[in-house]
Amino acid sequence: MATWAALVRRLSQQQTAEVAATTADAFPVVFSAPAKVRASIVIPVHGKLDYTLACLRSLVHTQLPGDVEVIVIDDASPDESGKVLSAIPGLRYHRNASNLGFVGSCNAGAAMARGEYLVFLNNDTTLTPGWLDALLRTFETHPDTGLAGAQLVYPDGRLQESGGIVFSDGSGWNFGRFEDPRHPAYTFVREADYCSGAAIALPRALFERLGGFDERYAPAYYEDTDLAMKVREAGLKVRAQPASVVVHHEGITAGTDTGSGVKAYQVRNQQRFLERWRDVLVRRHPAPTQAAHYAAQHRARARVLVIDATTPMPDRDSGSVRLFELLRLLVDEGCAVTFFPENGLDDGRYTQALRDLGIEAWTHPWLGAIPEWLSKHGPRFQLIIVSRHYILSPLLPLLRRHAPQARIVFDTVDLHHLREQREAEERNDATLLRAAARTRADELALIGNVDRTWVVSPVEKALLADSAPGAVVDVVSNIHRVRGAGPAMAARQGLLFVGGFRHPPNVDAALWLADEILPRIRERRPDITLSLVGSEAPPAVLALGERPGITVHGHVPDLEPLIDAHRFSVAPLRYGAGVKGKINQALAHGLPVVATRCAVEGMGLTHGVDALVADDAEGLAEAILAAYDDEAQWQRLAEGGLANTEREFSPERARATLRGIFNQLR
């Protein structure tokens, strides 16, 4: 908290020092005058010139993009605002002929605006770097957003609001008031009932279609809450964006006493708001006695907790891609989703990606000891999904104790014992076979004690039908969105292998490919090369890069350029389990695949239709050589792979399973 609070205090002290300067030339305030405007910042003012200038200087400090215009609506200020503000270069200044109040001034500013987005900003604010980009980004990452609000903080660093709650009696509450803004409950994009008008954004066309701020709330108060209600009535959502941080010197303009002055209209307008929205409030909003955390999630279809070993890193492994897409689906389905990794680590941009998605992601130091966390938070969840048997095993008793109301799902990711058993058989290793038997016993015990089990393929579901006949088992496979066809065959060359090398089957496959398959290919076609891609490659794999025709790339965050550059993806796995994300990814991008039966197991692929399949080195080499220059076959395989992805692995397949579970929740 100390570092964050220090930053906010520094910004506030800077503004405090500047409020003494009441002329524009005390600090060079200059704005651009763009021909094409993306966002129009509308600042209504009535007196308080010192704060207005400090706010404008703060805007300059944040280095606004060149396609942003700044509009100040002077609501008949009694001070020198007109003289000083009208002289600021690039600022669009307008003075009302008479006092219109906050509502009228905002509407007047909106009428002048030329931007795609309107951004309403109080003059008693200090802006932090990146605040506007983050606020507007909400509309891109969440396209159903109609209104986005910044996270408001006090000058001392405490949270003022991360979105607001509207109760059934028309009263409101600033969610998170006086808390630490870095707490996980306030650091993710979340739906809100309203966002305070001190810093909000919405499309200008939507604002106009909704009739702007309702004049019944003039001069001020509840106009922002009413606007949020109209946004939802139009079928869109209101979201709080914590990455957009705005320091709000609350009460500078209107004071804080609801018994006098402009602030007194807050009491009157609550009644007007209640009269306008009574039916909706009674039917859809929480009672004022409900705890804030539950009230803040009252729109949620279900409250879901997801636990895995680590935070998903989609650019590093297939399991992470699947989990990230599952989390995205849960959010899309209207769930309030909480996630924590068993290791408790904040993984930087990967953790932030979850929060940007709308997920309450807990990490240390906030997470603390998991038993204590579950004791405190377990009662609020209706559905708990835990990945991997070794994560669920020690947690299951705690979950049953602290969340007895929740349905518990064991997400196997893949049946680990099946993979271990196949490795033991491939290596003819009795020790590994005994370890696989122990894993099998552990997994079956968990399956027998949870409410549902998820596997990734019909093959694994059929296996459990025999070994765990009473279990409720769903197929929730990999989830991939079809990107579509890439470059034509003639623009591609070489072979691509992708796989995280922390996974033993991938190490074995890469070595087998380099030792036995590729030499057979290059003996007849020395122009065919191989690219090996994957993180955490062991020395034996790294050494392959010294061989002619082989390039070891290591971890590649963005695979699309490599996928588009290669002619075939190869997946010569000799053992393993589950559905292979490396194959899904290639097929979803229109890259034909040559693989073993083990690699394509449970994927619904047919040899010669949407993949080429062989199980020995000679067969794999021959398949590649025969198809390498066959453009008609290559095109047929590419189109078949895209169709397979859409049919078997689209988000809609998983969505149907999730909806079935939601319908059974208490």
C-alpha positions in Angstrom: 0.0 0.0 0.0 2.9 2.4 0.8 4.2 2.6 -2.7 0.8 3.1 -4.3 -0.3 5.6 -1.7 2.9 7.5 -2.2 2.3 7.8 -5.9 -1.3 9.1 -5.4 -0.1 11.5 -2.7 2.6 12.8 -5.1 0.0 13.5 -7.8 -2.3 15.1 -5.3 0.4 17.3 -3.8 1.4 18.3 -7.3 -2.2 19.4 -8.0 -2.4 21.1 -4.6 0.8 23.1 -5.4 -0.7 24.1 -8.8 -4.1 25.3 -7.5 -2.4 28.4 -6.2 -1.5 29.2 -9.8 -4.7 30.7 -11.3 -3.3 31.8 -14.7 -2.9 29.5 -17.6 0.7 30.7 -18.3 1.8 29.5 -14.8 2.2 26.1 -16.6 2.0 25.6 -20.3 -1.4 24.1 -20.9 -1.9 23.4 -24.6 -4.2 20.9 -26.2 -4.3 19.5 -29.7 -7.1 20.4 -32.1 -7.6 17.1 -34.0 -9.4 17.0 -37.3 -10.7 13.4 -36.5 -11.7 12.9 -32.9 -11.9 9.6 -31.2 -12.8 10.8 -27.7 -14.2 14.1 -26.4 -13.5 14.9 -22.8 -16.2 17.1 -21.4 -15.5 19.0 -18.2 -18.3 21.0 -16.6 -17.1 23.8 -14.2 -18.6 26.4 -12.0 -16.0 28.5 -10.3 -13.1 26.7 -8.6 -10.7 27.9 -11.3 -7.7 26.7 -9.4 -8.9 23.1 -9.5 -10.0 23.4 -13.1 -6.5 24.5 -14.1 -4.9 21.8 -12.0 -7.1 19.2 -13.7 -6.2 20.5 -17.1 -2.5 20.4 -16.3 -3.0 16.9 -15.1 -4.5 16.0 -18.5 -1.4 17.5 -20.2 0.9 15.5 -17.9 -0.8 12.2 -19.0 0.1 13.0 -22.6 -3.3 12.6 -24.2 -3.5 10.9 -27.6 -3.6 13.3 -30.6 -7.2 12.3 -31.5 -8.7 13.6 -28.2 -10.4 16.9 -27.8 -11.0 18.7 -24.5 -14.2 20.6 -23.9 -14.8 22.9 -20.9 -18.4 24.0 -20.2 -18.3 27.1 -18.0 -21.6 27.1 -16.1 -21.7 30.9 -15.6 -18.7 30.8 -13.2 -18.5 33.8 -10.8 -14.7 34.0 -10.9 -12.1 34.5 -13.6 -12.7 31.2 -15.3 -13.9 32.7 -18.5 -11.0 35.0 -19.0 -8.3 32.4 -18.2 -9.8 29.2 -19.8 -10.8 30.9 -23.1 -7.2 31.7 -23.7 -5.9 28.1 -23.5 -4.7 27.0 -26.9 -6.6 24.0 -28.3 -9.2 24.0 -25.5 -12.8 24.1 -26.7 -14.4 26.5 -24.3 -18.1 27.4 -24.0 -19.8 29.6 -21.4 -23.4 29.0 -20.6 -25.5 32.1 -20.7 -27.1 31.1 -17.4 -26.4 28.5 -14.8 -27.6 25.1 -16.1 -26.2 22.9 -13.4 -24.1 19.8 -13.8 -26.8 17.9 -15.9 -27.4 20.8 -18.3 -23.7 21.5 -18.7 -22.8 17.9 -19.5 -25.5 17.8 -22.1 -24.3 21.1 -23.6 -20.8 19.7 -23.8 -22.0 16.5 -25.4 -23.8 18.5 -28.0 -20.6 20.2 -28.9 -18.5 17.0 -29.0 -17.2 15.4 -32.2 -15.7 12.2 -30.8 -16.8 8.6 -31.1 -16.7 8.4 -27.3 -17.8 10.9 -24.7 -15.7 11.1 -21.5 -17.3 13.1 -18.7 -14.8 14.3 -16.2 -15.1 16.4 -13.0 -12.8 19.3 -12.6 -11.8 18.2 -9.1 -9.8 15.2 -10.5 -6.2 14.3 -11.0 -5.4 11.9 -13.8 -2.8 9.1 -13.7 -0.8 7.9 -16.7 -2.8 5.6 -19.0 -6.1 6.4 -17.5 -7.9 7.2 -20.8 -6.4 4.4 -22.8 -7.5 1.9 -20.2 -11.0 3.4 -19.9 -11.6 3.3 -23.7 -10.0 -0.2 -24.0 -13.0 -1.5 -22.0 -15.2 -1.1 -25.1 -12.8 -3.2 -27.2 -12.1 -6.0 -24.7 -15.8 -6.2 -23.7 -17.8 -5.2 -26.8 -21.1 -5.4 -24.9 -20.0 -2.5 -22.7 -22.3 0.6 -22.9 -20.7 2.6 -20.2 -17.3 2.4 -18.5 -16.2 4.1 -15.3 -12.7 4.7 -13.9 -11.6 3.6 -10.5 -11.8 6.6 -8.2 -9.3 7.0 -5.4 -8.9 9.5 -2.6 -5.8 11.8 -2.5 -4.4 9.6 0.4 -4.5 6.5 -1.8 -7.6 4.8 -0.4 -10.2 3.6 -2.7 -13.2 5.8 -3.2 -15.1 3.6 -5.7 -14.7 0.6 -8.0 -18.1 0.9 -9.5 -21.3 1.4 -7.5 -24.2 -0.7 -6.1 -27.8 0.4 -6.4 -30.1 -1.1 -3.8 -33.8 -1.8 -4.1 -34.8 1.3 -2.2 -32.8 3.5 -4.7 -29.9 4.2 -2.4 -26.4 3.6 -3.6 -23.0 2.6 -2.3 -19.5 3.1 -3.7 -18.1 -0.4 -3.8 -14.8 -0.7 -2.0 -15.0 2.7 -0.3 -12.0 3.3 2.0 -10.4 0.0 1.0 -7.0 -0.7 -0.6 -7.5 -0.3 -4.3 -4.9 -3.1 -5.0 -7.1 -5.7 -3.2 -8.1 -8.5 -5.6 -11.8 -7.6 -5.1 -11.2 -4.3 -6.8 -8.6 -5.0 -9.4 -10.6 -6.7 -12.1 -13.0 -5.4 -14.7 -16.4 -6.0 -13.3 -20.1 -5.2 -14.0 -21.5 -2.4 -11.8 -24.9 -1.0 -11.3 -23.5 2.5 -12.0 -20.2 4.4 -12.1 -19.9 7.8 -10.6 -20.0 10.6 -13.2 -16.7 12.0 -12.0 -15.0 9.9 -14.7 -17.1 7.9 -17.1 -17.1 7.1 -20.8 -19.7 5.9 -23.3 -20.2 6.0 -27.1 -21.6 9.4 -28.2 -24.2 7.8 -30.4 -25.5 5.8 -27.4 -25.6 8.9 -25.2 -27.7 10.7 -27.9 -30.0 7.7 -28.4 -30.7 7.5 -24.7 -31.5 11.2 -24.6 -28.4 12.3 -22.6 -28.6 13.0 -18.9 -32.2 13.3 -17.7 -33.1 16.8 -16.9 -35.4 15.6 -14.1 -32.3 15.3 -12.0 -31.1 18.9 -12.6 -29.1 20.5 -11.3 -27.2 17.4 -10.2 -27.1 13.9 -8.5 -28.5 10.6 -9.7 -28.2 11.6 -13.3 -25.2 9.2 -13.7 -27.1 6.3 -11.9 -30.1 6.9 -14.1 -27.9 6.9 -17.2 -26.5 3.5 -16.2 -30.0 2.1 -15.8 -30.9 3.3 -19.3 -27.7 1.7 -20.7 -28.7 -1.6 -19.3 -32.3 -1.1 -20.5 -30.8 -0.8 -24.0 -29.2 -4.3 -23.6 -25.7 -3.2 -22.8 -23.5 -3.4 -19.6 -21.9 -1.0 -17.2 -18.4 -1.8 -16.2 -15.9 -0.5 -13.7 -12.3 -0.4 -15.2 -9.7 -0.5 -12.4 -6.8 0.0 -14.8 -8.1 3.6 -15.3 -7.2 5.3 -12.1 -8.5 8.8 -11.3 -7.8 10.7 -8.1 -11.0 12.4 -7.1 -11.0 15.3 -4.6 -14.6 14.5 -3.6 -16.8 17.4 -2.5 -14.7 20.2 -3.9 -17.4 21.5 -6.2 -20.7 20.6 -4.5 -19.6 20.0 -0.9 -20.5 17.0 1.3 -23.5 18.3 3.3 -26.7 16.8 2.0 -28.7 19.3 4.1 -27.7 22.4 2.1 -26.4 23.6 -1.2 -26.3 21.6 -4.4 -25.6 18.4 -2.3 -29.2 18.7 -1.0 -30.5 17.6 -4.4 -29.0 14.1 -3.7 -31.8 13.4 -1.3 -34.5 14.8 -3.5 -33.2 13.0 -6.6 -33.1 9.7 -4.9 -36.9 9.8 -4.6 -37.2 10.8 -8.2 -34.9 8.0 -9.2 -36.9 5.5 -7.1 -40.2 6.7 -8.7 -38.7 6.3 -12.2 -37.1 2.8 -11.7 -39.2 1.3 -8.8 -40.3 -1.8 -10.7 -36.8 -2.7 -11.9 -35.2 -2.0 -8.5 -37.7 -4.2 -6.6 -37.3 -7.1 -9.1 -33.6 -7.0 -9.9 -31.7 -5.2 -7.2 -30.5 -6.3 -3.8 -31.9 -5.2 -0.5 -29.9 -2.5 1.3 -29.2 -5.0 4.1 -27.3 -7.4 1.8 -23.5 -7.6 2.3 -21.6 -5.5 -0.2 -19.6 -8.3 -1.8 -22.8 -10.3 -2.5 -24.7 -7.1 -3.6 -21.9 -6.2 -6.0 -22.4 -9.6 -7.7 -26.2 -9.7 -7.7 -26.3 -9.9 -11.5 -24.2 -13.0 -11.6 -25.7 -16.2 -13.1 -23.5 -18.2 -10.7 -20.6 -17.5 -8.3 -17.8 -19.8 -9.5 -14.4 -20.5 -8.0 -11.7 -22.0 -10.3 -8.4 -23.4 -8.9 -5.4 -24.7 -10.8 -1.7 -25.3 -10.1 -0.6 -22.0 -11.7 -2.0 -19.0 -13.5 -2.8 -19.9 -17.2 -0.1 -18.8 -19.7 -1.8 -19.3 -23.0 1.3 -18.7 -25.1 3.2 -21.4 -23.3 1.1 -24.6 -23.1 -2.1 -26.2 -24.4 -3.7 -26.6 -20.9 -3.4 -22.9 -20.3 -5.2 -22.1 -23.6 -8.1 -24.4 -22.6 -8.3 -23.0 -19.1 -8.2 -19.4 -20.3 -11.0 -20.1 -22.8 -13.0 -21.8 -20.1 -12.7 -18.8 -17.9 -13.7 -16.5 -20.7 -16.8 -18.7 -21.3 -17.8 -18.5 -17.7 -17.5 -14.7 -17.8 -19.4 -14.6 -21.1 -22.2 -16.7 -19.5 -22.6 -14.0 -16.8 -20.8 -15.8 -13.9 -18.9 -14.0 -11.2 -15.6 -15.9 -11.5 -12.9 -16.1 -8.9 -9.5 -17.8 -9.6 -6.5 -18.5 -7.6 -3.4 -20.6 -8.5 -2.3 -23.1 -5.9 1.2 -21.6 -5.9 -0.3 -18.2 -5.1 2.1 -16.4 -7.5 1.2 -13.2 -9.3 2.5 -13.9 -12.8 2.4 -10.4 -14.0 0.8 -10.0 -17.4 -0.8 -13.4 -17.2 -2.6 -12.5 -14.0 -3.5 -9.1 -15.4 -5.0 -10.8 -18.5 -7.4 -12.6 -16.2 -8.4 -9.4 -14.4 -8.9 -7.6 -17.7 -11.1 -10.5 -18.7 -13.3 -9.8 -15.7 -11.9 -12.4 -13.2 -11.3 -11.8 -9.6 -7.7 -13.2 -9.4 -6.2 -13.8 -6.0 -2.5 -14.0 -5.4 -0.1 -13.5 -2.5 0.0 -11.6 -0.3 -3.8 -11.3 -0.4 -4.4 -15.1 -0.8 -2.4 -16.2 2.2 -3.0 -19.7 3.5 -5.5 -21.5 1.4 -7.4 -23.2 4.3 -8.0 -19.8 5.9 -9.0 -18.3 2.6 -11.5 -21.0 2.0 -12.9 -20.7 5.5 -13.6 -17.0 4.8 -14.7 -17.1 1.2 -15.9 -20.7 0.6 -19.6 -20.0 1.6 -20.1 -17.6 -1.3 -19.5 -20.0 -4.2 -22.1 -22.2 -5.9 -19.7 -24.0 -8.3 -16.1 -24.9 -7.6 -13.9 -26.2 -10.4 -10.5 -27.7 -9.5 -8.0 -28.8 -12.1 -5.6 -31.8 -11.8 -5.8 -34.6 -9.2 -2.8 -33.5 -7.2 -4.3 -30.1 -6.7 -7.8 -31.4 -5.8 -6.7 -34.2 -3.5 -5.6 -32.1 -0.5 -8.3 -29.5 -1.1 -11.4 -31.7 -1.4 -11.9 -32.1 2.4 -11.5 -28.3 2.9 -14.0 -27.6 0.1 -16.6 -29.9 1.6 -16.1 -28.3 5.0 -16.1 -24.7 4.0 -18.3 -24.8 0.9 -20.8 -27.5 1.5 -23.4 -25.7 -0.7 -21.2 -25.8 -3.8 -21.1 -28.3 -6.6 -17.5 -29.5 -7.0 -16.1 -30.3 -10.4 -12.9 -32.3 -10.9 -11.3 -31.1 -14.1 -8.9 -33.9 -15.0 -7.3 -31.8 -17.8 -6.3 -35.3 -19.0 -6.4 -38.6 -17.2 -3.0 -38.5 -15.8 -2.9 -42.2 -15.0 -3.6 -43.0 -18.6 -0.7 -40.9 -19.8 1.6 -42.4 -17.1 0.5 -45.9 -18.0 1.3 -45.4 -21.7 4.7 -44.0 -20.9 5.5 -46.9 -18.6 4.5 -49.3 -21.4 6.5 -47.5 -24.0 9.5 -47.6 -21.8 8.8 -51.0 -20.5 9.4 -49.6 -17.0 7.9 -51.5 -14.0 8.5 -48.6 -11.6 6.6 -46.2 -13.8 3.8 -48.7 -14.2 3.4 -48.9 -10.4 3.3 -45.1 -10.2 0.6 -45.0 -12.8 -1.4 -47.5 -10.8 -1.2 -45.2 -7.8 -2.3 -42.2 -9.8 -5.2 -44.2 -11.2 -6.3 -45.0 -7.6 -6.1 -41.4 -6.6 -8.0 -40.1 -9.7 -10.8 -42.7 -9.3 -11.1 -41.9 -5.6 -11.6 -38.2 -6.4 -14.0 -39.0 -9.2 -16.1 -41.0 -6.7 -16.3 -38.1 -4.3 -17.0 -35.1 -6.4 -20.3 -34.0 -8.1 -19.0 -34.0 -11.7 -15.8 -34.9 -13.5 -14.6 -33.3 -16.7 -12.5 -35.1 -19.3 -11.2 -33.8 -22.6 -12.2 -36.6 -25.0 -14.9 -39.2 -25.6 -12.2 -41.9 -25.3 -11.5 -40.9 -21.7 -15.3 -40.7 -21.0 -15.7 -44.3 -22.3 -12.8 -45.5 -20.1 -14.4 -44.0 -17.0 -17.7 -45.6 -17.9 -16.0 -48.9 -17.2 -13.8 -47.9 -14.2 -16.2 -45.4 -12.5 -19.7 -46.4 -13.7 -21.6 -44.3 -11.2 -19.7 -41.0 -12.0 -21.2 -38.0 -13.8 -18.7 -37.4 -16.5 -18.7 -34.5 -19.1 -16.5 -34.0 -22.1 -15.1 -30.5 -21.9 -12.4 -30.5 -24.5 -10.0 -28.0 -25.7 -11.5 -24.7 -26.9 -10.3 -23.1 -30.1 -11.6 -20.3 -32.2 -11.2 -20.8 -35.9 -8.9 -18.2 -37.3 -9.4 -19.3 -40.9 -7.2 -20.1 -43.8 -3.7 -18.6 -43.9 -1.3 -18.4 -46.9 -1.5 -20.9 -49.7 0.7 -24.0 -49.8 3.1 -22.5 -52.3 4.0 -19.7 -49.8 5.0 -22.2 -47.1 7.9 -24.6 -46.5 9.2 -27.0 -43.9 7.7 -28.8 -40.9 6.7 -27.4 -37.6 6.7 -29.2 -34.2 5.2 -27.4 -31.2 5.1 -28.6 -27.6 6.1 -27.5 -24.1 9.1 -29.6 -23.2 8.3 -29.8 -19.5 5.9 -32.4 -20.8 7.8 -35.7 -21.2 5.8 -37.0 -24.2 6.8 -33.9 -26.2 10.5 -34.5 -25.5 10.2 -38.1 -26.6 8.3 -37.0 -29.8 10.9 -34.3 -30.7 13.8 -36.7 -30.3 12.1 -39.4 -32.3 11.2 -37.0 -35.0 14.8 -35.7 -35.3 16.5 -39.2 -34.9 14.3 -41.4 -37.1 11.6 -39.5 -39.1 13.4 -36.4 -40.4 16.5 -38.3 -41.7 14.2 -40.5 -43.8 12.6 -37.4 -45.3 15.8 -35.4 -45.9 17.4 -38.4 -47.5 15.0 -37.9 -50.5 14.2 -34.2 -49.9 17.1 -32.3 -48.3 15.2 -29.1 -48.8 12.6 -30.0 -46.2 13.5 -28.4 -42.8 12.2 -28.8 -39.3 11.4 -26.1 -36.7 11.1 -27.1 -33.0 9.1 -24.7 -30.8 8.5 -24.9 -27.1 9.5 -23.7 -23.7 11.9 -25.4 -21.2 13.7 -27.5 -23.8 16.2 -29.9 -22.1 19.8 -30.1 -23.3 19.0 -33.1 -25.6 16.4 -31.1 -27.5 18.6 -27.9 -27.6 21.4 -30.0 -29.1 19.2 -30.9 -32.1 19.6 -27.3 -33.3 23.2 -28.2 -34.3 22.0 -30.7 -36.9 21.5 -29.7 -40.5 17.9 -28.7 -41.3 16.8 -28.3 -37.7 16.1 -25.0 -36.0 15.3 -24.9 -32.2 13.2 -21.8 -31.5 12.5 -22.2 -27.8 9.5 -20.3 -26.5 7.7 -18.2 -29.1 4.9 -16.0 -27.6 3.1 -15.5 -30.9 3.0 -18.6 -33.0 0.9 -17.3 -35.9 3.9 -16.2 -38.1 5.5 -19.6 -37.8 2.2 -21.4 -38.4 1.7 -19.4 -41.5 5.2 -20.0 -42.7 5.2 -23.8 -42.5 3.7 -26.4 -44.8 2.8 -29.1 -42.3 2.6 -29.5 -38.5 3.9 -32.8 -37.2 2.9 -34.4 -33.9 4.6 -37.8 -33.6 3.6 -38.6 -30.0 4.2 -42.2 -28.9 2.4 -41.9 -25.6 0.2 -39.4 -23.8 -3.4 -38.7 -23.0 -6.1 -36.1 -23.5 -6.5 -33.9 -26.6 -3.4 -32.3 -28.0 -3.6 -28.5 -28.2 -0.7 -28.4 -30.7 -2.9 -30.2 -33.2 -6.0 -28.0 -32.4 -3.9 -24.8 -32.9 -2.6 -25.9 -36.2 -6.0 -27.0 -37.5 -7.7 -23.8 -36.4 -5.2 -21.9 -38.5 -5.6 -24.0 -41.6 -2.3 -25.8 -41.2 -2.5 -29.5 -42.1 -1.3 -32.0 -39.5 0.7 -35.3 -39.8 0.4 -37.2 -36.5 0.3 -40.6 -34.7 -3.0 -42.2 -33.6 -2.0 -41.4 -30.0 -1.7 -37.7 -30.9 -5.1 -37.5 -32.6 -7.0 -39.7 -30.1 -10.5 -38.4 -29.3 -10.3 -35.6 -31.8 -12.7 -36.9 -34.4 -10.1 -36.8 -37.1 -10.0 -39.1 -40.1 -6.9 -40.1 -42.0 -6.8 -38.5 -45.4 -9.8 -36.3 -44.7 -8.7 -33.8 -42.1 -5.3 -35.2 -41.0 -2.6 -37.7 -42.1 -2.1 -40.5 -39.5 0.7 -43.1 -39.2 2.3 -44.8 -36.2 5.9 -45.7 -37.3 8.8 -43.6 -38.5 8.6 -45.0 -42.0 4.9 -44.4 -42.3 5.1 -40.8 -41.0 8.0 -40.0 -43.3 6.1 -41.4 -46.3 3.0 -39.5 -45.5 4.9 -36.3 -45.4 6.8 -36.9 -48.6 3.7 -38.0 -50.5 1.7 -34.9 -49.5 4.4 -32.3 -49.4 3.9 -31.1 -53.0 0.3 -32.3 -53.5 -1.6 -29.0 -53.5 -5.0 -30.5 -53.9 -4.5 -32.8 -50.9 -3.0 -30.0 -48.9 -6.0 -27.8 -49.5 -8.4 -30.6 -48.7 -6.6 -31.3 -45.4 -6.5 -27.6 -44.5 -10.3 -27.2 -45.1 -11.0 -30.4 -43.2 -9.0 -29.2 -40.2 -10.9 -26.0 -40.1 -14.2 -27.8 -40.2 -13.1 -30.2 -37.5 -12.2 -27.3 -35.2 -15.6 -25.6 -35.7 -17.4 -28.9 -35.2 -15.6 -30.4 -32.3 -13.7 -27.7 -30.4 -15.6 -24.4 -30.8 -16.6 -22.5 -27.6 -20.2 -23.5 -28.3 -19.5 -27.1 -27.6 -18.2 -26.2 -24.1 -20.9 -23.6 -23.6 -23.7 -26.2 -23.8 -22.1 -28.3 -21.0 -21.7 -25.3 -18.8 -25.3 -24.2 -19.2 -26.4 -27.7 -18.3 -24.5 -27.4 -15.0 -25.8 -23.9 -14.3 -29.4 -25.1 -14.6 -28.7 -27.6 -11.7 -27.2 -25.1 -9.3 -29.0 -24.2 -6.1 
